[in-house]
Amino acid sequence: MEIESLSSEQRQAWRDRVLPPVQTVSEGVWAIPVPIPNNPLVYTYCYAIAEDSGVALIDPGWDGKEQLEALTAGLSQAGFALKDITGIAVSHYHRDHIGLVPALFQRNPDMWLALQSNDIATLDTFRKQEKGAVTGATGEKTIAEIYGVPAQRRDELAHLDARKRADHFTVPHWPHEFVVLSDNDVLPIRGRKVESLWTPGHTYGHSAFLDAEAGVFFSGDHVLPTITPNIGLDAPSITHSLADYLGSLERMSKLDEDVTVAPAHGFRFRGLQVRAEQIAGHHDERLAEIRARWAEVDDHSVYAIAQGLHWSRGFEGLQNFNLFAALAETAAHMYYLGLPVGEPAIA
Ligand SMILES: [Zn+2]
């Protein structure tokens, strides 16, 4: 079984890694691609939802002048200006989803901003952390030590923390209170019922959004058509992130099978259950690979386990942030299997 693309233009643009046109997803809902600089994802879809007297947004995208211009032009195609934005719901705190929020607030300080409580807590933690502190480090050990990264490669992860935050977890100071989402909360969009669905996994506070009447499921990064979201980068929840993710997938599989899946990246499609099964299958294969590697080698460090797994560009091709993401992903799978993470390497 394959998923069914619902937009040939979006699908082609995703293949070509170029910006697709602004499109109507359903009546009063538009997908506006907002570019991400120097990133293979190329763009995030900002979804604009018309309401009684304005427009609400889901995931405005990366911050920057070019991004604000793309959003402004897209909104104007839908018949709106920036001043018409009444509120913003964000699927999770990563910069390619939340980045533009401060710039939009500056122009319209009365708008609401909705985010799941656990991602609000993560943003608070980032804010409190001293500059240079290593995310997820326990005691005196650094992440590189915990994962058994050889000394000559530790530098890649040492400067990574600052870079990681700069690239992915920039924490602007919000000029506003959040609308705190938990699960099944109705967004304050007038004349339309859009519900939040807590889908922990990619981040602990990830939310998807459902407009049941229109039959549109805004999946954020939880379910994407051709790629799987990274699991394990949310350091405090890494021990349960894969279990959370698989649980969220199973829960979302219960939605109507005809629902239009409107993801943050890629193209919109039908076949949520098919895609959820494919993604769960991917993780099953990963778990089997890790079990086999564990039995095969004496060095059970995360680094040594990850070294023996299949990576699209090979393990040697993974550097800096990509190396860190691969190690975190491996660690998340090891936690899921109940294998000890952070055992000292033998070699
Ligand atoms: Zn994303």
Residues whose N, C-alpha, C, O or C-beta is under 5 A from the ligand:
A	BS01	ZN	D96 D221 A264
